[in-house]
């Protein structure tokens, strides 16, 4: 029952009867309420929690069951989308003619524009940066050259020996009159050692900074506690931008346990020059609007062409009505004909993505998945492992990046036609709960760059054998399967 059985016999009969009626009404109600606009697997997980641990399950659902942002934030997103659509139409409308890709790729571009409003733009230069310290140094160098504005947005920030050069560059830019704006996820950053020191440093600077999705009940700032802004974006003067998987923190995340184990994160960032910088800045400006109410309209002037690579920015998250990243990923995976290479640190797919990947392998596409041998998050890593057997049985080749390193890069390539990279993992949290940004890059040239990165992973990774995997202990299987039950509500 919803109320504890020990109360029976203590309370008057009429109150016991009333509680039983309330319990029954709640159970009947949630069966008809919880499945609305949710995946059946997610709804079933919540229902099981409520039926097996009634009081706690119901409280958890009331706290975590709503995965949408506030009405105000959703309305702001719609307003920005409408403004971007109007601007695109005034510039010629259909962006799918911006590149000479395959018909199916133009269809994917149209899908992205329909869901996220941002068009495919040609004339970009893209350089991949697989080195952790190299990416931080490249961003610091770009900031040192800023003359008008710098917009930075990262899920996690830290003031440490690895990020000091970049933070110093941001401080010095602000001191010389450059408008420097900085966003970081409140909970994502607050749980890192040295958070108070970071706040002191920011408060003593001239940087304009805000917490993203702040949880400060005293100030009236409250929402579902596990919603996160997981994006990583840096824009300089509207001419240069960086995006990818890297957070602004040293490679062991300031965690003594990670340092003792030698655990270090492996990332992939991209530097962009050209019109795609403006579309990335639209994403930043939308998040800045959500946290401050300030619209950065003066920064939306399109950047000049700087190369020949087409690019399309795909924002996603609970401010949108659809799971933009999941729909894009499924579309591209189903279009693969020859080769599909995926790198995801947290591969916990929903049914649609699992079917897309296994179907690709079963119809003859060479599919490979790069993951970490040892993950940094216990439940997510074990939930991920619960999918390995069905993937291997379908013909997917799984390569495990050796511990103690954590392969945190997030990207994939389809045939020689398109590469995708960004902040989004291939898990249900990234599809439904996190605000993410992905970058779709058509063209054999950028795919060749990405293949060089994939080749480096394959060279050091250990292939997983199906028979060996099936022979793991019963306890390991049990832990994986239990963790899998949590995947839909993580």
N, C-alpha and C positions, 0 to 999 in steps of 0.2 A: 504493500500500500504506500501511497504518497506520504502518509504520516506513520510514525513508528508504531509497531504492534504493541510494545510495552504500555502504550497509553490505553489499550483496551483493558477494561476492568478498573482503571483508575478514574476515567472520566465517566460522567453520567451516560446512560444508554442512549439518550437522545442526541448527545454530542458525538458519541461514537458513530451513530447512524449518519449524522450530518457529515462527519468527516469522510465516511465511506462513500457517500453520495458525491461529495466534492471530488474525491479521488477518482471515481468513475467518470465524472463529467470531464475532468482534466485529461484523462487518458483518451476518451473518445474524441475530445476537441483536438488534441495534438496530432492524432492520426489524420485528421482532415486539414490541419493547418500547416504542419511542418513540411509536407511534400511540395507545397506550392512554390514554383519557380526554383526548385532545387533538384540536383541530380538525385535519382532514386537511391544511389549508394550513400550519398550524404544524408538524405532524409532518414534512411534506415539506420545509419550510425547514431543519429540523434535520438531516434525512437528507442533504439536498444538501450542507450544511456538512460533515458527517462524511465523506461520500464524496469531496468535492472537496479539502478541506483536513483530512485525517483526524485527525492528532494534535491540531491546534488545535481543530477542530470538536468532537472528543470531549471535550476539556478544557472548552470553553465550555459544552457541554451538561451536564456534571457540575456546573458552577458555577451555570448559569442555567436548567437544564431543569425544576427543581421549582418550581412557582409557588405552592405552598401554604405557609401559615405552619406553625409547629411544631405538633406534636400537642397540646401544652399550650394554645397559643393557640386552637386550634380547639375544644378541649374547653371552655375558658372561654366562648367564644362560644355554644356549645350550651347551657351552663348558664344563661347570661343569657337566651337565647331562651326556654328552658323557664320561667324565672321570670316573664318578661314575659307569656307565653301564659297561665300560671296566674292572673296578676293580671287580665288582660283577661277571662278566663272568669268570674272572681269578680265582675267589674263588669258582667256582662251578655253577654259572649261576642262575638257577631258585630258587628263595627264597621261593616259595610257599610250598616247602617240609620242611621248617624250623619249622612248627608247625602242630600238628595233629588236625586242626580245621575242621569244616564242609566244604563240597565241595564249597558251595556258599561263604564261608568266604575266602577260598583260591582264589576263583575267584576275590573277592574284593581286596585281597592283590596283585594279578597280575595286576589289574586295576591301583592301586596306584603306583606300580613300573613302569608301562608303562607311566603314566602321569608325575610322579614326580621323577622317576629314583631311589628312595631310596628303598632298599629291606626290607622285614620283617626279623627281627633279633631276635633270641631266646636268652635266658640266662640272662634276665633282672630282676631286683628287682624294684618294683614300690610302692611308698607310697603316698597316697593322703593326702593333707594338706588343710582342709577347713577353718582353722582359719587365718584371715588376718595377725595379728601380728605374729602368729606362722610361717607363710610362710616367712615373712621378717627375722625373727630370724634364721630360718633354713638356709636361703641363706647366711646370715652373718656368721654363724658358718662354713659353707662349705668354704667360701672365706678365713676365718682366717686359715684354714688348707691347703691352696694352696701352692704348691712348684714350679710349672712350669708356668702355665698360667691361666688366668681367662678371659672368653669371655662373655660379658653381652650385651643384646639387648632388649630394652623395648620401647614400643610405647610412653609412658609418663614417664618422670623422674622428680623428685623434691628433693631439699635439704630441709628437714623438720624434725620435731621431730620423725616421724615414720621411716624415711629412713636413719637417721643419722648413726645408728649403721652399716648398710650395706655399706654406702658410706665411712665411716671411715675404715671399713675392706678392701675395695677396695684400698683406699689411702695407707694404711699400707702395703698391699701386694705389691703394685707397688714400695714402698720405699725399701722393702727388696729384690728387684730384680725379682719379679714375673712379667711376661708380662701381663699387664692388658689392655684389649681393651673394649671399651664401645661405643655402638651405641644407639641413641635415635632419634625418629621421630622429624624432625624439627618443623613442624607446630603443631603437637600434644603436644609437650612440650613447645613451645614458647608461647602458649596461657595460660599457667598456671602461677599464681602469683609466683613471686620469680625466674623467669627464668634467669634474669641477675645475681642474686646471685648464681644460680647453675653454670652458665658459669664461674664466678669468681673463684668458688671453684675448678672446673675442671682445669682451666688454671693454678692454683697455685699448682696442683698435678702433679705426674708423670704418671698419667693414659693417655693412648692413646685413644682419643675420637673423634668421628665424628657425625655430624648430618646426619640422613638418609633422603633421598629425599629432599635435601635442596632447598629452594626457595630463592636464592640470585642473583637476576638479574644483580646486579653490577659486580658480579664475573662470570657471564655467566651461572649461574645455574638456569634453568627454565624448568618447565614441567607443566602438568595439575595441577592446585593448590590443588585439593582435593584428589590426590592420597596419600595414607598413607602406611607406614610400621607399621602394627598393631601387629607384633609378640612380644612374651615375652619369652626370652630364657636366661638361665644362665648356663654356662659350666665351670667346675673347673677341671683342669688338665686332661681333657678328660676322667675322671672317674666318675664324678657326674654331673648331670644336673637337671635343674628345668624348667618346662614350665606350661602354663595354662593361666588364665585370668587376673592375677594381674599386675597392673602397679606399678612402684616404686614411690608411693606418699601416703600421709596420707589418711585415709578412707573417708574424706569429700572433697577431691580434692582441698584443700586450698581455698575453696569457702565460704565466709562469709554467703551467703544465705543458702547453704547446712547446715552449722554448726548451724545456727539459727533454721532451721527446724528439726535438728537431723538426717539429711540424711547421711547415711553411706553405703559404698559399701560392698557387700558380694561376696567373690571370691572362686575359687578352683584352687589350684596349685598341681603339682605332682613332687615328687623327684624320679629321675631314677638313677640306677647304672647298668652298663653293656653296651653291644654293642650299644644300642639305643642312648647312650650319643654321640657316634661318629657320628651317622646320624644327630642328632640335631646340632652337631658342623659343619657339612657340610652346613647346612642352614645358620648358623652364618657366616661361612667363605665365602659363596656366597655373602651375603650382605656386608661383609667387603671388598671383592674384588670390588663390585660395587661402594663403596664410596671412596676407597683408591687406587685401582689398585694393591693391594698386595695380593698374593695368599698364604694362610696358609697351604701349602701342608704337612709340617712337622708335623702337628697336626692330620693328618687323620689316624693314626695307630689305628686299632680296639681295643676297650676297652675289658678287660677280662670279662668273664661271672661272674654274681653276683647273679643269681637267676634262676627262671624257667618261667618267664613271657615273651611271645613273644611281640614284639612292632614294629610298623611301623610308621615312621615320614612322614607326607604328607604336603609338602609346596605347597602354591597356591598363585596366584596373577597375576597382569598384565604382568609379565615377562614370563608367560606360555601361550601357545596357547589355552589351555582348562581351564575351571573352575574346577580345580582338587577337591576342597573341595565339591562343589555342586554335582559332579558326584559320589563321595564316599558316601555322605549323602543319595542321592537317592537310590544308590545300596543297602545300608544297610537297609534303611527303607522299601523298597519293599521286602526285604528278611525276615522281621520280621514275626513270626508265632504266638506269644503269647503275648508279652509285648514290648511296646516301650515307654520309658520315656525320654523326651526332656527338657532341661533347656537352654533357650536362652533369654538374656535381650532384644534383638532386633529381634523379629520374624516377618520379613516382607518378606515372601517367594515369589519366582517367581512361575509361573504356575506349573512347573514340580515338585517342592518341595511341593506345596500345594496339588497337586493331589496325591503325594506319601503318605503324612500324612493322608489325608482324606480317601484315598482308603484303607490304613491299618486299620483304624477304621471301615470302612464299611464292611471289610471282617472278622471282628471278633477279631482283635488284640486289646488288652487293651492299648489305647494310652493316655498318660497324658503329659501335657505341663505346665512347671513352668515358670512364667513370673512375672514381678513386678506389684504391684497394681498401682504404680505411677512411670512413667519413668523419666529419667533425661533429655531427649531430646524431646521437644514438638512435632515436626513433626513426628519423628520416632515412638514415643509412640502412637500417634493418628492413624498413618498409620497401626501400629500393631493391634490396637483395631478394625480396619475395617475388619479384618479377623476372629474375634472371633465368629461371628454368624454362618458362614459356617463351622467352625471347630466344634463348639458345636452341630450343627445340624447333622454333620457326626458321632458324638459319641465321639469326643475327650473331655477328661476331662481337664479343665483349672484350674490351681491353681495359685492364685495371692499372691505373697510374700508381706506381709503387709508393707505399707508405715509407716515411712519415709525411710525405707531401700530400696536400689537398688540392686536387685539380678543380679549381673554382671557375674556370673559364666557361662561357655559355655561348655556343655557336653551332651551326651545322651548314653543310653544303649539299646541294642536290645536283647530280650529274655535273656537267661543266657550265651550268646555266646560272646558278644563283647561290649566294652566301647570305647567311643571316647571323648577326651577333647582337649582343646587348646585355641587359641586366636580367632577363627572364630565364628562370629554370624551367625544366619540363616536369613540373609537379602541380598539384591542384592548388597549392597555396599561391603560386605565381599566376595561375590562370584566374583565380577568383578573388583573392584577398590582397595581393600586393599591387601597388602602382608600379608598372614596369615600362621600359622603353626598349624597343627592338629596332634594328636597322636592316632592311632588306636591300641587298646589293647585287643586281643582275650583272652578268658578264664573266667571260672566261678568265679575264685578267685578275679580278679580285678572287675568284675561286682558286686560281693557281697560288695566290698568296696564302689563302687559307689552307690549301693542301700542304704547303710547306710546314705550317704549324701542326697539322694533323700527323704528318710524317714524323715530326719530332716526338709527339706523344706515343705513336706506335713503336718507335724505336726503343723507348725505355719501358713501355708497359708490358704487363704479363697477360697473355690471352687466357681466357677462362674456358675450361673444357667441360662439356655437358656431363659426361660420366663422373668426372671428379666432383662436380658441383652436386650431383644427385647423391653422392656418397657422404656428404657432410652429416654431422651428428643430428640426432633427433632434437636435441636441445636448440641447436642453431636454427633448424626449421621452425620450431615452435616460436622462438623469439621473433623471427622474421614475420611469421604469420600474424602474431599478436600486434606487432608494430604496424602491419598493413591495415589493420582495423582502424587505426588512428588516422590514416592518411587523409580520409575524406573530411575530417574536422580539424586538421592541423592548421 
